């Protein structure tokens, strides 16, 4: 069966077009075969189910979730090359439900006439709101379209549950430095589509810095690489040698990936808190630096430190709460950039102290009992007899004043009858 194409041009048209050489380096170097697709071996190695399904043209609906430059769109390109289905790209940025209706109508006709399937690639699917995503659902259920979605956001939060339940979610990771190194070397060596004609050589330190600058993002790496190479001065022999000075002048500074309102915000603060909890001041300082460098509100960090001091250190070191609240006050009083010194001191103190969450755990257990047992009455001997009627009813009877009877501290019960014997607070031995 001859594979047809809709007449409108799209980003999945043949990569062998004459204008390919005019495209940005990241587009020119996009892998066209699995052998050139590096960094995601967990899902694209020859023995992996996803790759087998793509190569056998047996793909079902799938959502690719990963950070920018991890290969989501490239995987869509590879699917387009391996399928006999009509492959339609659909951007959540430029298209909407009216365009979707036109695509669905054509897909229905295509299926009825020659049995050809339609694969709909929805880039940035998280940009569709819940109602718009509902528009995909009946057509995925009927098999009119096979949905291939791509998103940088956690699909658990951004994609409706019915669509998630009908799709395979494939998680792509930020590319490792080894993978980025392979991508860089391939781009420098490729004469036809890459930068091979520039005869460029990176000194080892500059190469490492270039790779680190990519920060797990192949597109960012290749975009920056193209600028660095084309701006570098050529030697008398026409070759370009990139050292750290040339690289630094071209790149300037790099903003680390950090979305203060998105998932990465919660990932980084989670790593910070877990480093504190595990008594690792080095890890905690690194994640603190990541947040500060990305522009996180220092008051947010200080609030989390105050919470941590009671939740995870507790009475193992009561001074921890004083230190944390002092840091929070200092942040308010001093402000950035100097307040980062206070945050660093508080971070290293909290990370270095013994940990005991017995107070917090005890509270959670007591709250559970309070909800489960309802409004249990206060034991009569603990009630204040503030009126004569209360005294007549026995309020306060047999209460033992601990200053007169020290043994009352251990012998006198303070819990309602159904809960007597409960041990909520179980501190760790010091």
C-alpha positions as CSV (number, residue, x, y, z in Angstrom):
1,X,0.0,0.0,0.0
2,X,1.4,3.4,-1.0
3,X,1.6,5.7,2.0
4,X,-0.2,9.0,1.4
5,X,0.5,12.4,2.7
6,X,-1.8,15.3,3.4
7,X,-0.9,18.1,1.0
8,X,-0.1,20.6,3.7
9,X,3.7,20.7,4.6
10,X,4.7,19.9,8.1
11,X,7.8,19.2,10.2
12,X,7.7,15.6,9.3
13,X,8.2,16.0,5.6
14,X,11.3,14.4,4.1
15,X,14.5,15.4,5.8
16,X,16.2,15.1,2.4
17,X,14.7,18.3,1.2
18,X,17.0,21.0,-0.3
19,X,16.3,23.4,2.5
20,X,17.5,21.0,5.2
21,X,21.0,22.6,5.1
22,X,19.4,25.9,6.0
23,X,17.7,24.6,9.1
24,X,19.3,25.0,12.6
25,X,21.9,22.5,13.6
26,X,19.6,20.8,16.1
27,X,17.1,20.1,13.3
28,X,19.7,19.0,10.8
29,X,21.3,16.6,13.2
30,X,18.0,15.1,14.3
31,X,18.5,11.2,14.2
32,X,16.8,9.5,11.3
33,X,17.6,6.0,12.4
34,X,17.6,4.4,15.8
35,X,21.3,3.8,15.6
36,X,21.9,7.6,15.9
37,X,19.3,8.1,18.7
38,X,21.4,8.0,22.0
39,X,20.7,8.5,25.6
40,X,17.4,6.6,26.0
41,X,18.5,3.0,25.8
42,X,16.0,2.0,28.5
43,X,13.2,2.5,25.9
44,X,14.9,2.4,22.5
45,X,17.4,-0.4,22.7
46,X,16.8,-3.1,20.1
47,X,15.2,-5.5,22.6
48,X,12.8,-2.9,24.1
49,X,9.1,-3.2,23.6
50,X,8.6,0.4,22.3
51,X,11.2,0.1,19.7
52,X,9.9,-3.3,18.5
53,X,6.4,-1.8,18.3
54,X,7.6,1.2,16.3
55,X,9.6,-0.9,13.9
56,X,6.8,-3.4,13.4
57,X,4.3,-0.5,12.8
58,X,2.2,-1.8,15.7
59,X,2.2,1.3,17.9
60,X,-0.7,2.0,20.2
61,X,-1.5,5.4,21.8
62,X,1.5,6.7,23.8
63,X,2.5,9.8,25.7
64,X,6.2,10.8,25.8
65,X,7.1,12.7,29.0
66,X,10.5,14.2,29.4
67,X,12.4,17.4,29.8
68,X,13.3,19.7,26.8
69,X,15.8,18.2,24.4
70,X,15.4,14.6,25.6
71,X,14.2,13.2,22.3
72,X,10.4,13.3,22.4
73,X,9.9,14.9,18.9
74,X,12.8,12.8,17.5
75,X,10.9,9.7,18.6
76,X,7.9,11.1,16.7
77,X,10.0,11.5,13.6
78,X,11.2,7.9,13.9
79,X,7.6,6.7,14.3
80,X,6.7,8.7,11.1
81,X,9.5,6.9,9.2
82,X,8.4,3.4,10.3
83,X,4.6,3.6,10.0
84,X,2.4,3.0,7.0
85,X,-0.3,5.0,8.8
86,X,-1.0,8.6,7.9
87,X,1.1,10.6,10.3
88,X,-0.4,14.0,11.2
89,X,1.5,16.5,13.4
90,X,-0.8,18.7,15.6
91,X,0.6,21.4,17.8
92,X,-1.3,22.5,20.9
93,X,0.2,26.0,20.5
94,X,-1.2,26.7,17.0
95,X,-4.1,24.3,16.6
96,X,-7.4,23.6,18.4
97,X,-10.6,21.6,18.4
98,X,-11.9,22.9,15.0
99,X,-8.7,21.7,13.3
100,X,-9.0,18.4,15.2
101,X,-12.5,17.9,13.8
102,X,-11.1,18.3,10.2
103,X,-8.4,15.7,11.0
104,X,-10.8,13.2,12.5
105,X,-13.2,13.5,9.5
106,X,-10.3,12.8,7.1
107,X,-9.2,9.9,9.4
108,X,-12.6,8.3,9.3
109,X,-12.7,8.6,5.5
110,X,-9.2,7.1,5.2
111,X,-10.1,4.2,7.4
112,X,-13.3,3.5,5.5
113,X,-11.8,3.7,2.0
114,X,-8.5,1.8,2.4
115,X,-8.3,0.8,6.0
116,X,-5.3,3.1,6.6
117,X,-4.8,4.1,10.2
118,X,-4.0,7.7,11.3
119,X,-1.4,8.5,13.9
120,X,-1.9,12.0,15.5
121,X,1.2,13.5,17.0
122,X,0.2,16.2,19.6
123,X,3.2,18.2,20.6
124,X,2.9,20.0,24.0
125,X,-0.3,18.1,24.8
126,X,-0.3,19.7,28.3
127,X,-1.3,23.0,26.7
128,X,-4.7,21.6,26.0
129,X,-7.1,22.2,28.8
130,X,-9.2,19.3,30.2
131,X,-12.2,20.0,28.0
132,X,-10.1,20.1,24.9
133,X,-8.4,16.8,25.8
134,X,-11.8,15.3,26.1
135,X,-12.2,15.9,22.4
136,X,-9.5,13.2,21.7
137,X,-11.1,10.6,23.9
138,X,-13.9,9.1,21.8
139,X,-11.7,8.9,18.7
140,X,-8.9,7.1,20.6
141,X,-11.5,4.7,22.0
142,X,-12.9,3.9,18.5
143,X,-9.4,3.6,17.0
144,X,-10.0,6.4,14.6
145,X,-6.6,7.8,15.7
146,X,-3.6,6.5,17.5
147,X,-2.5,9.3,19.8
148,X,1.1,10.1,20.2
149,X,1.5,13.0,22.7
150,X,4.6,14.8,23.9
151,X,4.9,16.8,27.1
152,X,7.4,18.3,29.4
153,X,4.9,18.4,32.3
154,X,3.9,15.5,34.6
155,X,1.0,13.8,32.7
156,X,-0.5,12.7,36.0
157,X,-1.3,16.4,36.6
158,X,-1.7,17.7,33.0
159,X,-3.5,14.9,31.1
160,X,-7.0,13.7,31.9
161,X,-7.2,10.3,33.5
162,X,-9.4,8.6,30.8
163,X,-6.8,9.5,28.2
164,X,-3.9,8.4,30.4
165,X,-5.6,5.0,31.0
166,X,-5.8,4.4,27.3
167,X,-2.2,5.4,26.6
168,X,1.3,4.0,27.4
169,X,3.3,6.7,29.3
170,X,7.0,6.6,28.3
171,X,9.3,8.6,30.5
172,X,12.4,10.1,28.9
173,X,15.3,11.2,31.1
174,X,17.6,14.2,30.8
175,X,20.5,13.1,28.6
176,X,23.6,12.1,30.3
177,X,26.9,13.8,29.7
178,X,28.1,10.7,27.8
179,X,25.1,10.9,25.5
180,X,25.6,14.6,25.0
181,X,29.3,14.0,24.2
182,X,28.3,11.5,21.5
183,X,25.9,14.1,20.0
184,X,28.5,16.8,20.1
185,X,31.1,14.6,18.4
186,X,28.7,13.5,15.7
187,X,27.8,17.1,14.9
188,X,31.4,18.2,14.7
189,X,32.3,15.2,12.4
190,X,29.3,15.4,10.0
191,X,30.4,17.4,6.9
192,X,27.1,17.3,5.1
193,X,24.6,18.3,7.8
194,X,26.8,19.1,10.8
195,X,29.8,21.3,11.4
196,X,32.4,19.1,9.9
197,X,33.4,21.7,7.2
198,X,34.4,24.1,10.0
199,X,37.3,21.8,11.1
200,X,36.7,22.4,14.8
201,X,38.5,20.9,17.7
202,X,37.6,21.4,21.3
203,X,40.3,21.3,24.0
204,X,39.3,18.7,26.7
205,X,38.3,21.3,29.4
206,X,36.3,23.3,26.9
207,X,34.6,20.2,25.6
208,X,33.5,19.2,29.1
209,X,32.2,22.7,29.7
210,X,30.3,22.6,26.4
211,X,28.7,19.3,27.4
212,X,27.8,20.6,30.9
213,X,26.3,23.7,29.3
214,X,23.8,21.4,27.5
215,X,22.4,20.5,31.0
216,X,20.8,17.2,29.6
217,X,19.2,19.0,26.6
218,X,20.4,18.0,23.2
219,X,18.7,20.9,21.4
220,X,20.2,23.4,23.8
221,X,23.6,21.8,23.3
222,X,23.5,21.8,19.5
223,X,22.1,25.4,19.3
224,X,24.9,26.7,21.5
225,X,27.5,24.5,19.7
226,X,26.5,26.0,16.4
227,X,26.9,29.6,17.7
228,X,30.3,28.8,19.4
229,X,31.8,27.2,16.3
230,X,30.6,29.8,13.8
231,X,31.8,32.6,16.0
232,X,35.2,31.1,16.9
233,X,38.2,32.6,15.1
234,X,39.9,30.4,12.5
235,X,43.7,29.7,12.6
236,X,46.0,30.2,9.7
237,X,45.2,26.7,8.5
238,X,41.5,27.4,8.6
239,X,40.9,25.2,11.6
240,X,39.2,26.4,14.8
241,X,40.5,25.4,18.2
242,X,38.0,26.1,21.0
243,X,39.5,26.7,24.5
244,X,37.8,27.8,27.7
245,X,38.4,31.5,27.0
246,X,36.7,31.3,23.6
247,X,33.9,29.2,25.0
248,X,33.3,31.5,27.9
249,X,33.2,34.6,25.8
250,X,30.6,33.0,23.5
251,X,28.4,31.3,26.0
252,X,28.3,33.8,28.9
253,X,26.2,32.3,31.7
254,X,23.6,29.6,31.6
255,X,20.4,29.6,33.5
256,X,19.7,26.2,35.1
257,X,16.5,24.5,34.3
258,X,14.1,25.4,37.1
259,X,10.4,26.2,36.9
260,X,9.3,27.9,40.1
261,X,5.7,27.0,39.5
262,X,6.2,23.6,37.9
263,X,7.3,20.1,38.7
264,X,11.1,20.9,38.8
265,X,10.4,23.4,41.7
266,X,9.0,20.5,43.7
267,X,11.7,18.1,42.6
268,X,14.5,20.4,43.8
269,X,13.0,21.3,47.1
270,X,12.3,17.6,47.7
271,X,16.0,16.8,47.0
272,X,17.0,19.6,49.4
273,X,14.8,18.3,52.3
274,X,15.8,14.7,51.8
275,X,19.5,15.8,51.9
276,X,18.8,17.5,55.2
277,X,17.0,14.5,56.5
278,X,19.8,12.1,55.5
279,X,22.3,14.4,57.3
280,X,24.2,15.2,54.1
281,X,25.2,18.9,54.3
282,X,27.0,18.7,50.9
283,X,23.9,17.5,49.0
284,X,21.8,20.1,50.9
285,X,24.2,22.9,50.0
286,X,24.1,21.9,46.3
287,X,20.3,21.9,46.1
288,X,20.2,25.2,48.1
289,X,22.6,26.7,45.5
290,X,20.4,25.4,42.7
291,X,17.4,27.1,44.1
292,X,19.2,30.4,44.8
293,X,20.8,30.4,41.4
294,X,17.4,29.9,39.7
295,X,15.9,32.8,41.6
296,X,13.8,30.9,44.2
297,X,12.2,33.0,46.9
298,X,14.5,32.8,49.9
299,X,11.5,33.1,52.2
300,X,10.1,29.9,50.8
301,X,13.3,28.1,51.6
302,X,13.4,29.5,55.1
303,X,9.8,28.4,55.7
304,X,10.7,24.9,54.7
305,X,13.7,25.0,57.1
306,X,11.4,26.0,60.0
307,X,9.1,23.1,59.2
308,X,12.0,20.7,58.9
309,X,13.4,21.7,62.3
310,X,10.3,20.4,64.1
311,X,9.3,17.7,61.8
312,X,12.6,15.9,61.4
313,X,14.9,17.0,64.2
314,X,12.4,17.7,66.9
315,X,13.6,17.2,70.5
316,X,16.8,15.5,69.4
317,X,18.0,19.1,69.3
318,X,15.5,21.7,70.4
319,X,17.9,24.5,69.3
320,X,17.3,23.5,65.6
321,X,13.9,25.3,65.7
322,X,15.5,28.4,67.2
323,X,18.2,28.4,64.5
324,X,15.7,27.9,61.7
325,X,13.4,30.7,62.9
326,X,16.4,32.9,63.3
327,X,17.4,32.2,59.7
328,X,13.9,33.1,58.6
329,X,14.0,36.4,60.5
330,X,17.5,37.1,59.0
331,X,16.2,36.5,55.5
332,X,13.4,39.0,56.1
333,X,15.8,41.5,57.7
334,X,18.9,41.2,55.4
335,X,17.5,40.1,52.0
336,X,19.4,38.8,49.1
337,X,22.2,38.4,48.2
338,X,23.6,38.4,51.8
339,X,20.8,36.3,53.1
340,X,22.1,33.3,51.3
341,X,24.9,33.3,53.9
342,X,22.2,32.8,56.6
343,X,20.5,30.1,54.6
344,X,23.8,28.3,54.2
345,X,24.5,28.4,57.9
346,X,21.0,27.1,58.7
347,X,21.2,24.4,56.1
348,X,24.5,23.0,57.3
349,X,23.3,23.2,61.0
350,X,20.1,21.3,60.2
351,X,21.8,18.7,58.1
352,X,24.4,18.1,60.8
353,X,22.1,17.6,63.8
354,X,20.6,14.3,65.0
355,X,17.1,13.4,63.7
356,X,14.0,12.4,65.5
357,X,10.5,12.7,64.1
358,X,8.8,11.3,67.2
359,X,6.8,14.5,67.9
360,X,5.4,14.6,64.4
361,X,4.7,10.9,64.2
362,X,3.0,11.0,67.6
363,X,0.8,13.9,66.4
364,X,-0.3,12.0,63.3
365,X,-1.2,9.0,65.4
366,X,-3.2,11.1,67.9
367,X,-5.0,12.9,65.0
368,X,-5.9,9.5,63.6
369,X,-7.4,8.5,66.9
370,X,-9.2,11.8,67.4
371,X,-10.9,11.3,64.0
372,X,-11.6,7.6,64.6
373,X,-13.1,7.9,68.1
374,X,-14.9,11.2,67.8
375,X,-15.5,13.5,70.8
376,X,-14.4,11.2,73.7
377,X,-15.1,12.8,77.1
378,X,-12.4,14.3,79.2
379,X,-11.7,12.0,82.2
380,X,-13.6,13.4,85.2
381,X,-10.6,13.8,87.4
382,X,-9.0,16.1,84.8
383,X,-11.9,18.5,84.6
384,X,-12.0,21.8,86.4
385,X,-14.8,22.2,88.9
386,X,-15.4,25.9,88.4
387,X,-19.0,25.8,89.7
388,X,-20.7,24.1,92.7
389,X,-22.7,22.0,90.3
390,X,-19.5,20.7,88.7
391,X,-18.2,19.8,92.1
392,X,-21.4,18.0,92.9
393,X,-21.0,16.0,89.7
394,X,-17.5,14.9,90.7
395,X,-15.4,17.2,88.5
396,X,-11.8,17.1,89.7
397,X,-12.4,14.3,92.1
398,X,-9.3,12.2,92.8
399,X,-7.1,14.6,90.8
400,X,-3.5,14.4,92.2
401,X,-1.5,17.6,92.1
402,X,1.9,16.6,90.8
403,X,3.8,19.2,92.9
404,X,2.3,17.6,96.1
405,X,2.4,14.1,94.8
406,X,5.3,13.5,92.3
407,X,4.1,9.9,91.7
408,X,1.0,11.3,90.0
409,X,3.1,12.1,87.0
410,X,3.4,8.4,86.1
411,X,0.4,6.9,87.8
412,X,-2.4,9.3,86.9
413,X,-4.1,8.6,83.5
414,X,-4.6,11.5,81.1
415,X,-6.3,9.7,78.1
416,X,-10.0,8.8,77.6
417,X,-10.8,5.3,78.7
418,X,-10.8,3.8,75.1
419,X,-7.3,5.1,74.5
420,X,-5.6,4.3,77.8
421,X,-2.2,2.8,77.2
422,X,-1.6,4.5,73.9
423,X,2.0,5.6,73.4
424,X,2.1,8.4,70.8
425,X,5.4,9.8,71.7
426,X,8.3,7.4,71.3
427,X,11.5,9.4,71.1
428,X,14.7,7.8,69.9
429,X,17.3,7.2,72.7
430,X,19.9,9.9,72.9
